[in-house]
Amino acid sequence: MLDELFWILFRPLIFFQTQWLSFFAGILWGYFLRKSGGTSRIQLLGLASLLCLQMACNGILISHMHCGQIFNAGLQAAGGVSFFAIGAMMSRILLQDCSLKRLAVLSFLNGIILFGWQIVLTMEYLSEEDFLFFLIPCFLLFLITAIIQLGVLISKKVKQQPTKPKEQCLRFILVASVHLVFSTIATFFTTVAFDCGI
């Protein structure tokens, strides 16, 4: 009875990808570097706590899989490092005017949106066709924004223009689509590893 209750309450929390914690830690790290030029021990402890919580959730999740543990561990590790770096880049380049409170709110909303996305994905993953149904639109969004961003960067180098708000919005979409592509792929392989089949 207690074991069933534990999984009803806890499994949804560890099933969705906790990489947004790495993302938030990266945003905080970029913020601390930007504001003070370095990080104090307390700040480093806070960042380490977020990363340890994320790794612990992933560890619990992977330990209950029936197969594919090594593949999923590699996928989560690569995702964690990548999103920490992306978060730090965003904080230093795109979120320079944001306060710490606003960054925390944005990161919390990001976590809620991803949690909802994961719930939708786990409810609808019935086959490879459903996986592609979710993955292809996310990948196309990423591809389109990446091409537009590349064009903007090339034209900026030629004209030496400052960054505009529209360009920042474009970069946000690019980062969000990367996050969605990763979440879709990671959720699918996590689901397969729990069931050892599709």
C-alpha positions as CSV (number, residue, x, y, z in Angstrom):
1,M,0.0,0.0,0.0
2,L,2.7,2.5,1.0
3,D,4.8,1.4,-2.0
4,E,1.9,2.1,-4.4
5,L,1.2,5.5,-2.8
6,F,4.9,6.3,-3.0
7,W,5.0,5.7,-6.8
8,I,1.7,7.5,-7.4
9,L,3.0,10.6,-5.8
10,F,6.7,10.4,-6.6
11,R,7.0,8.8,-10.0
12,P,5.5,11.7,-11.9
13,L,8.0,14.0,-10.2
14,I,11.1,11.9,-11.2
15,F,9.6,10.8,-14.6
16,F,9.7,14.3,-16.1
17,Q,13.2,15.5,-17.0
18,T,14.7,17.4,-14.2
19,Q,17.2,19.1,-16.5
20,W,15.5,22.4,-15.8
21,L,17.3,22.3,-12.4
22,S,20.6,22.2,-14.3
23,F,19.3,25.0,-16.5
24,F,18.4,27.1,-13.4
25,A,21.8,26.4,-11.9
26,G,23.4,27.7,-15.1
27,I,21.3,30.8,-15.0
28,L,22.2,31.5,-11.4
29,W,25.9,30.9,-12.1
30,G,25.8,33.4,-15.0
31,Y,24.0,35.9,-12.8
32,F,26.5,35.6,-10.0
33,L,29.4,36.0,-12.4
34,R,27.8,39.0,-14.0
35,K,26.9,40.8,-10.8
36,S,30.0,40.2,-8.6
37,G,32.6,38.8,-11.0
38,G,32.7,35.5,-9.1
39,T,30.8,33.2,-6.8
40,S,31.0,32.9,-3.0
41,R,31.0,29.6,-1.1
42,I,27.3,30.0,-0.2
43,Q,26.4,30.6,-3.8
44,L,28.5,27.6,-4.9
45,L,26.8,25.5,-2.2
46,G,23.4,26.5,-3.6
47,L,24.4,25.7,-7.2
48,A,25.8,22.3,-6.0
49,S,22.6,21.5,-4.2
50,L,20.5,22.1,-7.3
51,L,22.8,19.9,-9.4
52,C,22.9,17.2,-6.7
53,L,19.1,17.2,-6.5
54,Q,18.8,16.9,-10.3
55,M,21.3,14.0,-10.3
56,A,19.6,12.2,-7.4
57,C,16.2,12.4,-9.2
58,N,17.8,11.0,-12.4
59,G,19.6,8.3,-10.4
60,I,16.4,7.2,-8.8
61,L,14.6,7.2,-12.1
62,I,17.3,5.2,-14.0
63,S,17.7,2.7,-11.2
64,H,14.0,1.6,-11.7
65,M,14.4,1.1,-15.4
66,H,14.2,-2.5,-16.8
67,C,16.7,-1.8,-19.6
68,G,18.7,1.0,-21.2
69,Q,20.2,2.3,-18.0
70,I,23.6,3.2,-19.5
71,F,22.1,4.9,-22.5
72,N,19.7,6.9,-20.4
73,A,22.4,7.8,-17.9
74,G,24.6,9.1,-20.8
75,L,21.6,11.0,-22.3
76,Q,20.8,12.7,-18.9
77,A,24.5,13.5,-18.2
78,A,24.9,15.1,-21.7
79,G,21.6,17.0,-21.2
80,G,22.6,18.3,-17.7
81,V,26.0,19.6,-18.9
82,S,24.5,21.2,-22.0
83,F,21.6,22.9,-20.2
84,F,23.9,24.2,-17.5
85,A,26.1,25.8,-20.2
86,I,23.0,27.1,-22.1
87,G,21.6,28.6,-18.8
88,A,24.9,30.4,-18.0
89,M,25.0,31.7,-21.6
90,M,21.4,33.0,-21.4
91,S,22.0,34.7,-18.1
92,R,25.1,36.5,-19.2
93,I,24.0,37.5,-22.7
94,L,20.2,37.5,-22.9
95,L,19.0,38.2,-19.3
96,Q,21.3,41.0,-18.3
97,D,18.5,43.3,-17.2
98,C,16.7,40.6,-15.1
99,S,16.8,40.6,-11.3
100,L,17.4,37.4,-9.3
101,K,13.7,37.3,-8.4
102,R,12.6,37.5,-12.0
103,L,15.1,34.8,-13.0
104,A,13.7,32.5,-10.2
105,V,10.2,33.1,-11.4
106,L,11.1,32.4,-15.0
107,S,12.9,29.2,-14.0
108,F,10.0,28.0,-11.9
109,L,7.5,28.6,-14.8
110,N,9.9,26.8,-17.1
111,G,9.8,23.8,-14.7
112,I,6.0,23.8,-14.6
113,I,5.7,24.0,-18.4
114,L,8.2,21.1,-18.8
115,F,6.3,19.1,-16.2
116,G,3.1,19.6,-18.2
117,W,4.9,18.7,-21.4
118,Q,6.2,15.5,-19.9
119,I,2.7,14.5,-18.7
120,V,1.4,15.0,-22.2
121,L,4.3,13.0,-23.7
122,T,3.9,10.0,-21.3
123,M,0.2,9.9,-21.9
124,E,0.5,9.8,-25.6
125,Y,3.7,7.7,-26.2
126,L,2.1,4.6,-27.7
127,S,4.5,3.9,-30.6
128,E,7.3,5.3,-32.7
129,E,4.7,7.2,-34.7
130,D,3.6,9.1,-31.6
131,F,7.2,9.9,-30.8
132,L,7.8,11.3,-34.2
133,F,4.5,13.2,-34.0
134,F,5.9,15.1,-31.0
135,L,9.6,15.3,-32.1
136,I,9.3,16.5,-35.7
137,P,7.4,19.8,-34.9
138,C,9.9,20.6,-32.1
139,F,12.9,19.8,-34.4
140,L,11.4,22.0,-37.2
141,L,10.9,24.9,-34.8
142,F,14.6,24.5,-33.8
143,L,15.7,24.3,-37.4
144,I,13.8,27.3,-38.6
145,T,14.9,29.5,-35.7
146,A,18.5,28.4,-36.0
147,I,18.5,29.3,-39.7
148,I,16.9,32.7,-39.0
149,Q,19.4,33.3,-36.1
150,L,22.3,32.4,-38.4
151,G,21.1,34.9,-41.0
152,V,20.7,37.6,-38.3
153,L,24.3,36.9,-37.1
154,I,25.7,37.1,-40.6
155,S,23.8,40.4,-41.4
156,K,24.9,41.9,-38.0
157,K,28.6,41.2,-38.8
158,V,28.2,42.9,-42.1
159,K,26.3,45.9,-40.7
160,Q,27.7,46.0,-37.2
161,Q,24.3,46.6,-35.6
162,P,23.4,46.3,-31.9
163,T,21.3,43.4,-30.6
164,K,17.5,44.2,-30.9
165,P,14.7,42.9,-28.7
166,K,13.4,40.8,-31.6
167,E,16.8,39.0,-31.8
168,Q,16.6,38.2,-28.1
169,C,13.1,36.8,-28.5
170,L,14.5,34.7,-31.4
171,R,17.2,33.3,-29.1
172,F,14.7,32.5,-26.4
173,I,12.7,30.5,-29.0
174,L,15.9,28.7,-30.1
175,V,16.8,27.7,-26.5
176,A,13.2,26.6,-25.8
177,S,13.0,24.5,-28.9
178,V,16.4,22.8,-27.9
179,H,14.9,22.1,-24.5
180,L,11.7,20.6,-26.0
181,V,13.7,18.4,-28.5
182,F,15.8,17.0,-25.6
183,S,12.7,16.5,-23.4
184,T,10.9,14.6,-26.2
185,I,13.8,12.3,-26.9
186,A,14.7,11.7,-23.3
187,T,11.0,11.0,-22.3
188,F,10.6,8.5,-25.2
189,F,13.8,6.6,-24.3
190,T,12.9,6.7,-20.6
191,T,9.4,5.2,-21.4
192,V,11.0,2.5,-23.5
193,A,13.5,1.7,-20.8
194,F,10.7,1.3,-18.2
195,D,8.7,-1.0,-20.5
196,C,11.5,-2.6,-22.5
197,G,9.3,-2.3,-25.6
198,I,7.1,0.1,-27.4
